Amino acid sequence: MTSDTPVKMFGAQWCIDCRRTKKQLDELGISYEYVDLEADPAAADIAREISGRTQIPVVVYPDSSHHVEPSNADVEAKLRELALI
């Protein structure tokens, strides 16, 4: 990931949690790379390798940590910890 996109999110439009997390990142003004698993099904394997699970969204942070199906509070706390907000 580049410094221009400090966060990477794997998700799909049909996923309610994905839409919620995407909306949160947009509202917080966080630059992120969105990987649409419907448009790029092979990326699901990458998300599974990162998380060890099949649930989405998978949100990967600049420190290489990640969340799977995070709550808004989880995402906000991590972004604050990394001084991104």
SULLINRA-V285915 format. One record per residue. RES is the residue in three letters. D_LAST is the distance of its C-alpha to the last C-alpha in whole Angstrom. Layout:
# SULLINRA-V285915
RES&D_LAST + RES&D_LAST
This chain:
# SULLINRA-V285915
MET&18 + THR&18 + SER&15 + ASP&15 + THR&14 + PRO&12 + VAL&12 + LYS&16 + MET&17 + PHE&21 + GLY&22 + ALA&25 + GLN&25 + TRP&28 + CYS&25 + ILE&24 + ASP&21 + CYS&20 + ARG&20 + ARG&18 + THR&15 + LYS&15 + LYS&15 + GLN&12 + LEU&10 + ASP&12 + GLU&11 + LEU&7 + GLY&9 + ILE&8 + SER&11 + TYR&13 + GLU&17 + TYR&19 + VAL&22 + ASP&24 + LEU&27 + GLU&29 + ALA&30 + ASP&29 + PRO&31 + ALA&31 + ALA&28 + ALA&28 + ASP&30 + ILE&27 + ALA&25 + ARG&27 + GLU&28 + ILE&24 + SER&24 + GLY&28 + ARG&28 + THR&28 + GLN&26 + ILE&23 + PRO&20 + VAL&19 + VAL&16 + VAL&16 + TYR&13 + PRO&13 + ASP&15 + SER&18 + SER&17 + HIS&17 + HIS&17 + VAL&20 + GLU&20 + PRO&17 + SER&16 + ASN&13 + ALA&13 + ASP&13 + VAL&11 + GLU&8 + ALA&9 + LYS&9 + LEU&6 + ARG&5 + GLU&9 + LEU&8 + ALA&5 + LEU&4 + ILE&0
